[in-house]
């Protein structure tokens, strides 16, 4: 019998409004990536990246897993899970160690020790380290080293980006995942996972900001010289646009969402004063007659301009406002609004484009997988394949030390469904 060269990974993106699951296989020999199954179901148990209703969250995850299992024909036991929202934060940290080998040659153990040392910075007791991402290494004062293994030196330092999250948020997410029936292989910041799907190596080298517009908020990640520079959460997302429309029309959230999807646009540039919307065509029980489409678009435009000005503020904090040559890449379900690129370009004063799923990924339904709502879940699966490759050595470190495994190990036996 021939050796099985295929490996399967599952990404579960537990968002504020949807739970998205992707089942993907990778062929080690050919490098082919194939989406075997997926699902996208409503999520009503999350707010701002936090579990606010455990039963609702578990039910959504379980339904998402069941639908993805049915499509792929593969039982799902392990998955990589996203974490995002306002309960995550990031900081830059430096770790320093003495090289352990008498010969002064830097080995893998030295790398792991110095990355671990970067975790030893002051943070509140109720926070957990999710990622320690090595940006560059310094050997005896020589900086900007990407891979120091095999080099000779006495002192090894690492310049890293550390991402932490609230311990209760992490534990509640893990509890929901385990009780929905899956073992959490890794917890990954959602913007980093999405960046794995839609950003190219060249974009990360020259400078780019990923803007992942979700339902309850927007996660951003800034890259430069191939490394993560800054991550942040902005508490404005697609559901805020929907809420604004509901208030403007004095209707339900569900009705406002239909209006947004069917008639929404981000700018009035291509909307005539004469364009009208007959609300009764959307819902016969609504008796409001005709309204101006421009009124709806103005509501959307105001909220999106606010969002992109908040993104601009984040770039200003790190002195990158208007200074990212690759511009901004938009993804997430909220990026599907017509003409959103124009508003982002005008607000950010940067080149802007919609994120595109890696062409190397094959799917039974390519049009669906190109949907930006899937970018984080796809990135989670890709992250899993990256980690599997990294286990053989340090050459292809993509996002570094698996900081989340410490807490996963602690509470696995408490929350794991038996």
ZAMARGU-4260 file (C-alpha; in steps of 0.2 Angstrom, whole numbers, plus 5000, padded with zeros to 4 digits):
<rodrens>
0) 5000/5000/5000 | 5006/5018/4996 | 5009/5030/5010 | 4995/5042/5013 | 5002/5059/5009
5) 4986/5069/5014 | 4983/5078/5030 | 4967/5086/5036 | 4965/5102/5046 | 4949/5110/5052
10) 4947/5129/5056 | 4932/5135/5066 | 4930/5154/5066 | 4918/5158/5081 | 4913/5176/5077
15) 4901/5188/5085 | 4887/5184/5072 | 4892/5168/5063 | 4901/5152/5066 | 4911/5146/5051
20) 4919/5130/5049 | 4932/5124/5035 | 4938/5106/5033 | 4954/5106/5022 | 4966/5093/5016
25) 4984/5096/5010 | 4994/5084/5000 | 5012/5084/5006 | 5019/5078/4989 | 5010/5090/4977
30) 5006/5104/4989 | 4988/5104/4984 | 4975/5112/4996 | 4957/5106/4994 | 4942/5112/5004
35) 4932/5096/5008 | 4918/5104/5017 | 4912/5120/5025 | 4898/5128/5035 | 4892/5145/5039
40) 4878/5146/5053 | 4871/5160/5064 | 4879/5164/5081 | 4869/5172/5094 | 4880/5168/5110
45) 4895/5180/5107 | 4897/5199/5109 | 4913/5208/5106 | 4923/5192/5105 | 4916/5186/5122
50) 4904/5172/5126 | 4889/5179/5133 | 4877/5164/5132 | 4886/5147/5133 | 4872/5136/5127
55) 4869/5147/5112 | 4888/5147/5108 | 4889/5128/5110 | 4873/5125/5099 | 4880/5136/5085
60) 4897/5127/5085 | 4889/5110/5086 | 4878/5114/5071 | 4893/5121/5061 | 4903/5106/5064
65) 4889/5094/5060 | 4886/5103/5043 | 4904/5103/5039 | 4906/5085/5044 | 4891/5080/5033
70) 4898/5089/5017 | 4916/5083/5020 | 4911/5065/5025 | 4925/5067/5038 | 4922/5066/5057
75) 4929/5081/5066 | 4938/5078/5082 | 4951/5092/5082 | 4951/5110/5076 | 4960/5126/5076
80) 4949/5140/5084 | 4949/5159/5082 | 4949/5172/5096 | 4947/5190/5093 | 4938/5206/5099
85) 4941/5219/5112 | 4948/5206/5125 | 4964/5204/5115 | 4979/5216/5116 | 4997/5216/5109
90) 5014/5223/5114 | 5031/5222/5109 | 5043/5212/5120 | 5062/5207/5120 | 5069/5191/5127
95) 5087/5188/5131 | 5097/5172/5135 | 5115/5165/5135 | 5118/5153/5121 | 5119/5136/5130
100) 5131/5126/5119 | 5150/5126/5124 | 5154/5129/5106 | 5143/5144/5105 | 5132/5137/5091
105) 5114/5142/5092 | 5102/5128/5092 | 5083/5125/5092 | 5083/5124/5111 | 5091/5142/5112
110) 5077/5148/5101 | 5063/5141/5112 | 5071/5148/5127 | 5073/5165/5121 | 5055/5166/5114
115) 5049/5159/5131 | 5059/5173/5139 | 5050/5186/5129 | 5034/5180/5138 | 5041/5186/5154
120) 5034/5204/5154 | 5023/5213/5166 | 5004/5209/5163 | 4989/5207/5174 | 4986/5190/5182
125) 4970/5188/5173 | 4978/5187/5155 | 4985/5173/5145 | 4998/5174/5132 | 4990/5168/5115
130) 5005/5171/5103 | 5023/5176/5105 | 5028/5180/5087 | 5047/5182/5084 | 5050/5197/5072
135) 5069/5196/5072 | 5084/5189/5082 | 5099/5198/5088 | 5116/5188/5090 | 5129/5197/5100
140) 5122/5214/5094 | 5120/5209/5076 | 5102/5213/5073 | 5089/5209/5059 | 5093/5190/5059
145) 5078/5180/5053 | 5085/5162/5057 | 5100/5161/5069 | 5101/5142/5070 | 5118/5137/5067
150) 5126/5154/5070 | 5139/5156/5083 | 5137/5168/5098 | 5136/5171/5116 | 5121/5181/5118
155) 5104/5178/5109 | 5090/5191/5109 | 5073/5191/5101 | 5062/5205/5096 | 5044/5199/5097
160) 5026/5204/5096 | 5016/5196/5111 | 4997/5194/5110 | 4987/5192/5126 | 4969/5189/5130
165) 4958/5189/5145 | 4959/5172/5154 | 4940/5171/5157 | 4937/5174/5138 | 4949/5161/5133
170) 4942/5148/5146 | 4924/5151/5141 | 4928/5149/5122 | 4938/5133/5126 | 4923/5127/5136
175) 4911/5130/5122 | 4922/5121/5109 | 4925/5106/5120 | 4907/5104/5125 | 4902/5105/5106
180) 4913/5090/5104 | 4930/5096/5098 | 4948/5095/5105 | 4956/5113/5102 | 4972/5110/5093
185) 4977/5129/5094 | 4969/5146/5097 | 4974/5159/5084 | 4970/5178/5084 | 4957/5180/5070
190) 4966/5194/5061 | 4982/5183/5060 | 4972/5169/5053 | 4963/5180/5040 | 4980/5187/5035
195) 4986/5169/5031 | 4972/5168/5018 | 4972/5185/5009 | 4989/5193/5011 | 5004/5189/5000
200) 5022/5188/5006 | 5026/5203/4995 | 5012/5214/5003 | 5019/5209/5020 | 5036/5214/5015
205) 5033/5231/5008 | 5019/5236/5021 | 5001/5232/5022 | 4986/5233/5034 | 4973/5219/5035
210) 4956/5226/5039 | 4944/5211/5044 | 4927/5218/5046 | 4916/5206/5056 | 4899/5207/5063
215) 4903/5214/5080 | 4919/5223/5077 | 4934/5225/5065 | 4951/5217/5068 | 4966/5224/5060
220) 4984/5218/5058 | 4999/5228/5051 | 5014/5220/5043 | 5030/5227/5037 | 5046/5219/5032
225) 5037/5202/5032 | 5033/5203/5051 | 5018/5208/5061 | 5020/5226/5067 | 5003/5230/5076
230) 4987/5222/5080 | 4971/5230/5086 | 4952/5228/5088 | 4940/5242/5083 | 4922/5240/5091
235) 4913/5245/5075 | 4907/5231/5063 | 4894/5226/5050 | 4880/5224/5063 | 4883/5242/5068
240) 4878/5247/5050 | 4863/5236/5052 | 4858/5244/5068 | 4859/5261/5061 | 4848/5257/5047
245) 4835/5249/5059 | 4835/5265/5069 | 4834/5276/5053 | 4819/5266/5046 | 4811/5262/5063
250) 4811/5243/5059 | 4818/5227/5065 | 4836/5222/5064 | 4831/5207/5053 | 4822/5219/5041
255) 4836/5231/5041 | 4849/5218/5037 | 4838/5213/5021 | 4838/5231/5016 | 4857/5233/5018
260) 4861/5217/5008 | 4849/5221/4994 | 4850/5240/4992 | 4865/5245/5002 | 4881/5253/4996
265) 4895/5262/5004 | 4895/5279/4994 | 4882/5289/4986 | 4893/5292/4970 | 4882/5280/4959
270) 4865/5283/4968 | 4853/5294/4960 | 4841/5306/4970 | 4827/5297/4960 | 4832/5279/4966
275) 4818/5273/4978 | 4815/5257/4988 | 4798/5249/4990 | 4800/5242/5007 | 4784/5232/5005
280) 4793/5221/4992 | 4805/5216/5005 | 4792/5212/5018 | 4773/5213/5013 | 4769/5217/5031
285) 4779/5233/5031 | 4768/5248/5026 | 4780/5262/5024 | 4778/5265/5005 | 4793/5271/4995
290) 4809/5278/5003 | 4825/5286/4995 | 4839/5273/4992 | 4851/5288/4995 | 4845/5289/5013
295) 4850/5271/5016 | 4867/5274/5008 | 4870/5289/5018 | 4867/5280/5034 | 4879/5266/5028
300) 4892/5279/5022 | 4893/5288/5039 | 4896/5272/5049 | 4909/5266/5037 | 4918/5283/5037
305) 4919/5282/5056 | 4926/5264/5055 | 4940/5269/5043 | 4944/5284/5052 | 4947/5273/5068
310) 4958/5262/5057 | 4968/5278/5052 | 4970/5282/5070 | 4977/5265/5074 | 4990/5268/5060
315) 4994/5285/5066 | 4998/5277/5083 | 5012/5267/5075 | 5017/5281/5063 | 5011/5272/5048
320) 4996/5283/5043 | 4997/5285/5024 | 5014/5276/5024 | 5010/5258/5019 | 5014/5255/5000
325) 5004/5239/4999 | 4989/5249/5006 | 4974/5241/5015 | 4966/5224/5011 | 4948/5222/5016
330) 4941/5205/5021 | 4927/5198/5033 | 4908/5198/5030 | 4907/5217/5032 | 4918/5220/5017
335) 4905/5214/5005 | 4896/5231/5004 | 4896/5238/4987 | 4909/5252/4984 | 4917/5250/5001
340) 4934/5250/4993 | 4931/5268/4987 | 4926/5274/5005 | 4941/5265/5012 | 4953/5273/4999
345) 4946/5290/5002 | 4947/5289/5021 | 4964/5280/5023 | 4973/5289/5009 | 4980/5272/5004
350) 4978/5259/4990 | 4964/5248/4994 | 4958/5231/4988 | 4946/5217/4993 | 4956/5202/4999
355) 4956/5187/4988 | 4958/5169/4993 | 4974/5160/4989 | 4972/5153/4971 | 4981/5137/4976
360) 4965/5132/4986 | 4954/5120/4977 | 4935/5119/4982 | 4920/5110/4977 | 4912/5127/4977
365) 4925/5140/4973 | 4912/5155/4973 | 4907/5151/4990 | 4925/5149/4997 | 4930/5166/4989
370) 4917/5174/5000 | 4927/5185/5013 | 4916/5178/5027 | 4927/5162/5025 | 4944/5170/5026
375) 4947/5168/5044 | 4942/5149/5045 | 4952/5145/5029 | 4967/5154/5037 | 4965/5143/5053
380) 4966/5127/5043 | 4982/5134/5034 | 4989/5139/5050 | 4987/5121/5056 | 4997/5115/5040
385) 5010/5128/5044 | 5012/5122/5062 | 5014/5104/5056 | 5028/5108/5044 | 5037/5118/5058
390) 5038/5103/5069 | 5052/5097/5059 | 5063/5112/5062 | 5064/5131/5064 | 5066/5136/5046
395) 5048/5140/5042 | 5042/5149/5058 | 5027/5159/5052 | 5019/5164/5069 | 5031/5157/5081
400) 5029/5150/5098 | 5013/5141/5102 | 5009/5152/5118 | 4991/5146/5119 | 4996/5128/5122
405) 5000/5131/5140 | 4982/5136/5145 | 4975/5123/5133 | 4985/5109/5143 | 4979/5116/5159
410) 4960/5115/5157 | 4958/5102/5143 | 4953/5088/5155 | 4941/5100/5164 | 4931/5105/5149
415) 4934/5091/5136 | 4918/5082/5132 | 4919/5065/5138
</rodrens>
